[in-house]
Amino acid sequence: MPANQPLYAYIHGQITPLEQAFLHVSDLAIQRGYGVFDFFKVHAAQPLFLDYYLNRFYQSAQLMELTVPLARPALIEVIQALIRRNDLPLSGIKMILTGGYSADGYNPVEPNLLIIQQPLMLPTPEQVARGIKVITHDYLREIPPAKTINYSMGIRLIKQIKAQDADDVLYHHQGFVTEFPRANFFLVKHDNTVVTPATNVLAGITRRNVLALTEQPYPVTVGTVTLDDIYQAKEAFLTSTTKRVLPVVQIDDVVLGTGKPGPVTMALLQALLQMEEQQQQTVVIN
């Protein structure tokens, strides 16, 4: 697609140029930061693992007492129409459901559904080979199973992350590790067992896919993860839609292992890439 060709979005029941997609100031997303969203990857016009993302989107809406205005088949039709209209080779689609245009700025009314699509940049081979440094912070998201639009803490910590020459922040609550603002966390123990926090986390779809890699020689499971565990880990990595599997080589002042991405992390990344390829083939066939 030419760089100067405009993108399109879905809002107020129709597909419109992105530059014309606006919400009124009375919307609760603006007034109170009330709403949910989800985000999935589209490759060669094929949305990957869409069923899982839609399941989470509808679940998040239910947890926040919001009703998605489109039934699932109709929502899929809109997504497919938007993909055809924008014609992007690699992109991400974000579905946002807000609290609606509230007359008193507090009570939710009929939700507004927005869907936007934009080009997507994945981590470069150099970034994967280098790995990232993260810091930790004591914080627990409200309603962890819901993917809400409230990212206030993560955004507020950006300056602190940069000041420590780090790339992201890993949340814990009273010493029990949970998640990143936009990703899930995995650690690799010295016996090559892979563990991701079991509670107070968003059920990431990439997290789910890694847990589903049953043919790997490394046991992958959920469990309790503490700060002491992560400082003693052999390896660590994060998972997300946009970053896939990204190695973590330093946490606070502790360098993990050799300070470079480890073999378990890299093997799981390759397995995940194969899973994505299989998903693309399955979607095309269907």
N, C-alpha and C positions, 0 to 999 in steps of 0.2 A: 504494500500500500504506500503511495507517495506520502512523504513526510508532511506535506501541506494539506493533505486531505483530512477533513474534519471527522472526529469521532462522534458516535451517537450513544445516547443513553435512553433508558426506559424510566419514565416518570409520569405520574398522573394518568396512567393507563395507556400511554402511547410512546413510541420511539421518536425521539427528537434530537436535534444536534446537541452535543454535550454542552456547548457554550450557552445554550438556552435552558439548561436543566437547573431550575431553582426551587427552593423551598421558601415558604412564607416565614417571617420572623416569629410567628406564633407557634411554630412546630416545637414539640417537646424535646426534640433532639437539640434544638438551639436553646430553648429556654432552660431545660433541666438536664441535658445530656442523656435523655432517655431513649433507648432504642437498642436493637440488636443488628448483627450483620453476619455475613459469611463470605468466604473468598475461596475460589477454586481456579485451577490452572486450565487453560485451553491451548492445545497443541494441534496445529494443522486442522483447525476448525472442530476438534474433538474435545469436549470437556472431560477431564480425567476424574474418575471416581465420583461422578456427580451424585449418585444415589446417596452416598455417605454424607456429602456436604449438605444435600437437601434435608436429610434426616436431622442433622444437627441444627440447621437453620429453623426448621419447624419446631424442634425441641426448645431452642433458645427463645423463640417467640412465645411458646407456651409457658415457659418458666417466668417470663416477664409480663404475662397476662396480655399479650398482643396477638391479634389474629392476622395471619397472612392473607391479604385480600384475594389471592389467586390460589385455586386448588393446584395440586402438584402437576397434573398434566398441562394445565394452562401456563404455569410458571415455566415448565420445560419448553413449551412452544415459544414463549417470549425470549428465553435465553437463546434458543436456536436462531430465532429471527435476528437478534442483536449480533450474534456471531457472524451471520451471513452479511449483515449490513456493514459491520466494521472491517471484516476480512483481514484480520491480523494473524500473522504466522505463529506467534507465541505471545500469549497474553494472560491476564488475570481478570476474572469477573468478580465484582463485589456486589452482593445483594444487601441492601440496607433497609431495615424496617423501623420506622420511627413511631413515636407516640401520637403523632397527628397534630392537627391545628387546634390547639386547646384554647378555649376562650378565656380561661382563668390562669393559663400558664402552669397548671399543675395536674389536672385530671386528664388522663388519656382519653382520646376520642378515636375516630376512625384512623387507623394507621396509614402512613404514606410509605409506598414501596418504591425504592429507587434501585436501578441496576446499572452499573457502569462497567466499562471494559477498557483496559489500557494495556499498552505493551508491557511485557514482563522481562526483567533481567534476572537471570539465575547467577549464582556464585561462579566466578571464573575458576579455571583449574588452578591458577596461582593462589586464589583465596583458600581453596580447599587444601592445597598442599601446605599452606602456611598455618591454617587454623586460626582461631580467635582467642582473645583474652576477655574474660568476663569478671565482673564484680558481683558481690552479693548484697542483698538488702532485705530487711525484715518487713514483709508486707503480705497480706492475704487479700486477694480480690473478693469482693462481695459477689455471692452467687457464682462460684467458680465454674459450674457446669454450663453456664450461659455465656455465649459470645456477645457481650454487650459492647457498645461503642465507647464505654468509659475507659480511656487509657491515660487518665490524668497522672497517675503515679509514674508510669513508664516515661511519659513525655517530660515530667518534672525532673527526672533523674538523668536526662540526656547530658546536661552540663557536667554533672558529677562523673558520668561514664567517660566523657571526653577528657576531663581533668586528670583521670587516672590512666589515660592512654588505653582504654578498653573499648570493646565493641558492643557489649550488651550487659544487661543486669539480670542476675538469677535471683528470683524471689525465694525466701524461706519464711517460715512462721515459727518463731521461737525455736529455731534450730532445725526444723523439719523442712526439707527442700520441697518446693512445689514446681514452679515453671518460670519461663521467661515471659515478658510482656506479650511476645508474639510467637512463641515457640515452646515446645516441650523439651524436657531435659532427660538424658540417659547417661548413666555411668557404666564403665566397664571395670569389674573387680579384677583382682590379680589371678583369679581362676578362670577368667574370660567369661564369667557370667555377666549378662547385661541387664540392668535394672532401671526402670523409670518410675517416678513417684506415682502412687496409686490413688491418692485422695487429694482433694482441694485443687484439682487441675482441670483445665479444659481438655476434653477428649479430642486431641488433634487427629486429623485424618492420616497424616503422615506417621504420627505415633502409632495409630492403629495398624498401618501397613507394615511398619517395622515389627510390631508384635506378631504379625501374621506370617513372618518369614520363617516358617516351621522347618524348612529344609536346611537352614544354616547350622553349622557345627557349634554355634554359640547359643546357649540358652538365653532367651530374651523373656523377661517377666516383669510384673509390676510388684512394687513393695514399698516399704518405708525407706526413705533416703534422708540421711542427716548431713549436717555440715561436716562432721568428722568423716563421714563416708566419702564425700566428694573430695576432701583434701587428701585422702589416702587412695583415691582411684588410680587405676592403671591408665585409663583413657576416659574421655567424656565427649559427648556431642549433643547438639540440639537438632530437632527435627521441625520442619514447617513446610507449608506448601511452596513457598518461594525459595527456601534454602535447602530443601530435601534433607540430607544428612550433612551437617557442617561440624567439623572437629573443633572441640574446645581444648586448648593446650595449656591454658593458665586460668586459675580461679583465684581472685584476690592476689595475694603474693606467692601463691603456691603453684609451681610449675608441675604439670602432670606428666608422669612417665619421662620420656626423653625430651619433652617440650615440642614434639612433632606429632602430627596425626598418626595414630597407631593402626596396626593391621586389622584389628577387630572392627574399628570404625570404618575403615576403607572397604572392608569386605561387605559390611552392611550397606554402605552406599552403593556399591556395584549391584548388590542384590535388589535394592530398591529401584535402581535404574532399569533393571531387567523387568521388574514388576510393572513399571510405568510403560515400558514397551509392549508388554503383553496386554495391558489395559487398552492401549491405543489400537492394537490389532483387534481386540474384542469389540470395541466400540465401532470400528469401521465395519466389521463383519455384520454386526447387528443392525 
